[in-house]
């Protein structure tokens, strides 16, 4: 496909922006390609600055579950903008969105709006530490909870994509209280509790890991975390920045029936605009200032544009047929798996709801160590050939693909036809 204008813009961007991008994985270095510059998006499609059309299997890394430029969401943003873009004061829309989030998530009674998933997880950690009076946290190797210092120990997502060693710029003292365990290894978590009784403030986990590629929780893993946290007086924090309102309208906790103490959100609840949130029981959330003693603030938090977009999105999703979309994604994944295996390659394509990842390996994907042994050369070849045929996918094996209600059967057929033409 023609990418001349994208190449020109990328060359210019590299003189003005570190690496030419404002978020590292967009640079596509892991697959040795240049990024595409997007001019517009509609439904399940993107149009580049070169006028090329792509079926979007990434959805802005998750927010676009109802599709790009959905008319209801666009209308809500336009109407909100006409009344002003930011007040630095409360507005009605933030109350309405908070009500929708609390009604949808079984563990959330109160919620605080912020401006990104990273801000949500950083704030939730501070709250967990303030509430428990403890300092240590448990996170999982390869798990990514934003770029807050304490979370960058053995992080996934872009950190894994670029094989960045350690945590440059993060003092050792900052991560000394971060305890690590392999995802899906409940015995390793149990051992951390044995060694650190009455010291662990929180266990942070993506209930379905989406930042080491897609890794599904093994049976009993989430329940085991809940039991350990309850026993030791530790807060269980579900990072539902990706899974919230995507795995089901009630998120991963609604789907799996495991209730965390705190939940972090982002992406979908802003309808494509910058947003984040964290919430939990009234007892815990009442410790957040100004009601409580744990300070957190943000000038643009709850701004009317993001609140309007999120509210419009959730109102669409409340009546959406999640089961039907999951069945369509399942059929697509099964067909894609068959196509790739018929080409003589080993492949695993874990999937749930509207999420899937492609790993070129025969080994089951249980944790980050499995992900790291997958065939990166085959992934790069597959990615480049699919993109050349107009399929826009996650440019890293450490990221998940995220589909939408806007995807049509023709979109899936176009992707399968492209896969049939891939050569290894």
N, C-alpha and C positions, 0 to 999 in steps of 0.2 A: 504494500500500500504506500501511497505518497505521504511522506512525513517531512517534506522540505521545510515548511514553515515552523513545525515543531522543533526541528533541529536548529533553526536560526534563533528561535526564542530561547532554547535551552542554552545555546552558546552565549547569548546576551545575559541570561539569568545567572550563569556561573560567574560573571563579572560583578554581579550585584548582590547575590544571595549565596550564602555558604552551600556549596555543592549544587547550586542552581535550583534548590527546592526548599520549601518551608516545612517539610517533614521528611526525614531521611529515606524511608522505604520507597517514596515516590520516584527517587532517582533511578530505580531499576538496575542498580549496579550488580545486585546478586545474580541477575540473568544476563548481564553484559549487554544491556540495551539502553537506548535513550528514552526518556519519558515522552509520552504523548501529551500535548497541550490541548485542553478541551475548550471548545467555543460555546457549546450548549449541550443540554441534556433534556430528554423528554421520555417519560415512561421508563422503558427498559433499555433505552439506547442513548449513546453519546455521539456527538459530532465534534471532530477535531478541528483545529484551526486550518487544517488542510482540506476540510470539507468531507473527510472520510467518516463513514458510519460504522459504529461498533455496537455489538450487543454487550451490555454492561453486566458482568457477573460479579462486580465488586460493590456497587451501590454506595460509593463514597465511604467505603470501609464500614458500612453498616446502617447509616441513618435512613436510607431511602427504601424502607420496607414497602411503602405504598407507591413507589416509583418516583422518578424525577418529575418535578413541576406538576404535581397533582393539582388539578384546578381548585379543589377546596383549600389546599394548603397555600397555594399561591394567592388566592383571594384573601385568605386570612392575613397573610403577611402584608399585602397591599393595603388593606383596610387599617391594619395596625400602624403602618408607616405613615399614613395620612394624618394620624393623631399624634405623631412624634415617635422617635426611635428609642429614646431613653429618658427617664425622668430622675433617676437617683432617688426614687420614692416608690412606695407600694402602688401596685395597679391591680385591677380586678382579675386580669388574666392569670396572674401568678397564684391567686387563691383558687381559681377554677382548675388550673393544671394540677396544683397540689391535691385538690380533692379527687381528681381522676386517678392520680398515681396511688394515693392511699386506698382508694376503693378497689383498685386492680390487684395490688400486691398484698397477699395475706398477712405479711409480717410488718407492714408499714402503717403506722398510725400518724406520724408526723414526718415531714420532709423539708429539707432546706435546699433551695435552688442555688447552683453555682454555674460556672461558665465552661467547664470541660470535665471529661472523665478523670483526668489527672487531678484536677482540683477536688473532685468528689472523693477520690481515694485518699488523698493527703488529709482532707478534712475528717474523713471517717476514722483514719488512724489516730489523729489528734484526739478526737472524741473518745475513742476506745481507751486510749492511754489515760485521758482525764477521768473517765468514768470508773476505770478499774484501779487507778493508781499504780499501774505496772508499765514497764517500758518495752518488753520484748514482743515481737510479732513473728508469726510463722507464715511463710509464703512458700510457693512450690517452684521448683527449678523449672525454668522456661516460662513461668507465668509472668504476665506483664500487667501491671496495674498503673500505667502511666509513668511519667519520668520523674516522679518524686524521689528524692535521694534514697530513702529507706527501702524503696521497692526495686532499685536497679541491681541488686545483688542477684546474679544468675537469672537475668530477665530474658524473656522471649521477645517476640515481635521484631522491631527494627534493630534492637540490640543484638539479637541472635542473627538476623539477616546479615549484618555487617561484621559479625564476629569480633565485636569490640571487647577487648580484654578487660576484665575487672570492671571498675566503675570510675573512669577518669573524671576528675573534678569533684568526686564525692569522697570526703575524708573517711578513713577507716573507722573513726569513732562514730560516724553516722550510721554505718551498717553493722556495727558490732552487735546490735540487738535484733538483727534480722536472722532468724533461724530458717534453715532450708530443708525441704524434704522433697523426694520425688513425687510427682503427681500420681494419684491412685494408690499410693503406698501408705495405708493407714497405720501399719506397724511402725513405720519411720516416724510418723507424727506422734504416736503413742510414746515412743522412746524420747522424743523431744520434751514431752510433758513430764515424763519421769525425771529427766535431768534438770528441768526448770520449773518445779512446782511453785505455784503462786507467783510466777514472774511473767507469764505470757498474757499480754493484754488482748491480743486478737489473733485469729487465724483468718488470713485473706485467701480467698480461692475464687477462681472462675468456676462456677458449677459445671459448665461445659467449657473446657479450655479452648480459646479461640485465637491465642497469640503464640502458639507453637505449632501453627496449623490447627486443625480441629482435632481435639482429643476428647473422647467421651468418658464420663465417669464410670468406673466399674461398679457393678452392683454392690451396695453396702458402703461405698466410699463416703458419700455425702452424709449418710446416716451415721457413719462412724465418727465423722468430724463433729456432727451435732452432739453426739453422746459425750465425746471427750471434752468439748467446750463447756457443756453443761456441768460435767463432773468437776472441772477445774476452775469454774467461775470465769471463763474466758469468753470474749465475744466472738461469735462466728460471723464473719463478714462475707457476704456474697457480692463479688464484683459482677454485676449484671449490666455493665456498660454495653456489651455485645448482646447478651442473651435476653435482657429485659425487653418485654413486649415482642420478642422475636420467637423464642421457643414456644410461647403461648402468650395470651394476653396477660396472664399472671406471671410471666417470666419463667425462669428455670425453677424457682421455688414453687410456683403453682403447678408446674408439670411434674416435678419429682416429689412434691409433698414434704419437703424438708425446709423448715423455716429458720432463716438466719436471724441474728440479733440486729445487724445493720445490713443495708443494701446500698450499693452505689449504682448510679445510672448515668447514661449519656446518650449520644447518638439519636436514637429514635424519638426520645421525648422532646427533642428540639426540632424534629421535622426537617433536618438538614441545616439548621442554624446552630451556632456554638452554644452548647448547653451541657450541664451536668447536674447531678443531684445526689444527696444521700439521705437515707431515712431509716426509721426503725420505730420501736415502741415509744410511746409518750414519755415513759420513765427515763429512757436513755437520751432521747432527743431534747428533753427539757434541760439538759446540762449544757446546751449550746447557747452562747450569748445572743441576745441580751437576757434571755430567761435564766441562763446558767452561767457557769464560770469558764467554759471552754470557748475561747475567742476564735471566730472565723468571720470574714467579711468580704464583700466584693461590690464595687460600684455598679457593675453591669448585671449582677445577679438578679434574675427575675425580670429582665428587660422585656418590654411588651412585644417585640418582634419574635423573639425565641419562644415566649410563652404562647403567643397566638399560633405559631407554626406547630408547636408540640401539641397543643390542645386540638387543633384541627386533625393532626395525624392520629392521635389516640381515639378520637371520635370515629374516624374511618375504621381503625383496627378493631374497635369494640364489636363491630358487626361483620368482620372479615371471616372467611372460611379458612382457618389455619389448617384443618385436616386435609382439605382439598389441595392446598398448595404443597403440603408435605408429601402427599401421594404423588403429585406431579414431579416433584424434585426426586423422590425415590425412583420413579420410573426412569428419569433422565440419568441418574447415577448408575443404575443397573445396566442401562444401554451403553453408557460410556465405559464402564468397567469391562463389559464384554468386548467392545471394540478394541480397547487397549490390550487386553489379554490375548486377543486373536492376533495381535501384532508381535506376540512373543515376549512381552515385557511383564515383569512382576509389578503389581499395583495394588494399593489399598486406597479406597475412597470412603472414609468414614463420613457419615452425614446424619443430620437431625434437623427437623423442621426445614428451614430454608437455608441451611448452612452445609457446606461440604469442603473437603480438602482432598488433594491428590498427592499421594506419596508413592514413589516408585520403589517399592520393596515388597517382599513376600511376608515379612514379619509383621505381626499385629502391632498396632500403634497404641501403646499403653501410657507412655510418658515421654519426656523430652529426649531421653537417651535414645529411644527408638527413632524419633524424628531425625536426630542428628546422623543416623547411619543410613538414611535413605539416599537414593541415587540423585544427586543434585544436577549432574550433567544431563540426565534424561529429563528432569523437570525443566531445565533451561531450554532444551530443544523443544519440548512440548509447548512451553509458554510462547516461545518466539513464533512457532509455526501457527499456533492458534491465533495469536495477535495479527499475524500477517493476513489471516483469513477473516479478520473482523470480529474476533472474540476477545473482549477485554477482561482479563482475569487477574487475580492477585499475583504480583510479580515476585513472589517469594514463597518457598515451600513452608515458611514459618508463619504464614497468614492463611486465613480462611476465605473462601468465596461466599458471597452473601447475595442471595436472590431476593426477588420481590414479588408482590402480588401483580405487578405490571407485566411480568414475563409471560409470553404467549407460547403456545405449542410451536409456532414457527421459530421463535427464538431458540428453543431447545433443539429443534430439528437442524437449524443452521449450525449450532455448536456441534451436534453429532456428525453432521456432514463434514465439518472442518476436521474433526477428530479422525474420521475415516481417511482423510488425505494426509494425515501426519505420517512422516517416515522417520524411523529410528535407525 
